[in-house]
Amino acid sequence: MKQLLCRDIYLIRKNLLITFGIFLAFFLFGLLAVLSARYGNIAKYSEDIEFTGDVIETSLYFTILGAIILGTVVEHVTGILHKDYTIGWHQYMKATHFKAEKIVGAKFILIYVLSAISFVVGTLNFIIMEYISGRSMPVGYLVIVAGTIILVSLGSFYTVLEYVYKGRASKKADLIRVCPIIIFMVTGLVLMSDVMPDTEKLEKLFEIAKSFMQYKVLLYLIPLLEGFIISFICYLVSVRLVKREGKCI
């Protein structure tokens, strides 16, 4: 399995560097804004304290967004699987001594490893940004955790789809891929349109969020458990699909 992991990492090395470069751009943009707000031109010439605070807060949001973008590296694993079917590598692997569990397991382990690395790097950068800005944003860690778990779940789900359609282009598969993203976006927009104009609802929402913050352990453990269950189910389904393609020798 080690050889399979090394091969996959080598094949996506350029994509990983591009994703990391985008993440780094978001972090540097936020860092420059914070430094300017605390020690540079904004701090020197701006007389509006609220504006300075808004700049710092926006910079923290940029860091969170960058951490989530870094988590999208899991999508590259799906790209590898698609190419494996296209060039016949997957069919070759089935004819070797590798069992279905190892063939599929290599892809899912790579998803976990890349997600773990991106989560650690993103979280460390957020900690650095908090320290430099002098601001604390506890909800940022929860957003990074939730974003990473959602991306892992989507990556696992997309991997199953590749095994279902065997790397073939399909409008139905593309529609299924987009559906979860559309659901998340529509749900978010509906909630925002319903809550944002109403000050009372917004205040109640903040109160509810604050009340949940005292259960930080559960807020982290429940999403992690859900993500693991979804990913494990996707792994089992993928193994079953590969075994159905033909007996692994």
Secondary structure by P-SEA (a helix, b strand, c coil): caaaaaaaaaaaaaaaaaaaaaaaaaaaaaaaaaaaacccccccccccaaaaaaaaaaaaaaaaaaaaaaacaaaaaaaaaaaaaaaaaaaaaaaccccaaaaaaaaaaaaaaaaaaaaaaaaaaaaaaaaaacccccaaaaaaaaaaaaaaaaaaaaaaaaaaacccccaaaaaaaaaaaaaaaaaaaaaaaaccccaaaaaaaaaaaaaaccaaaaaaaaaaaaaaaaaaaaaaaaaaaaaaacccc
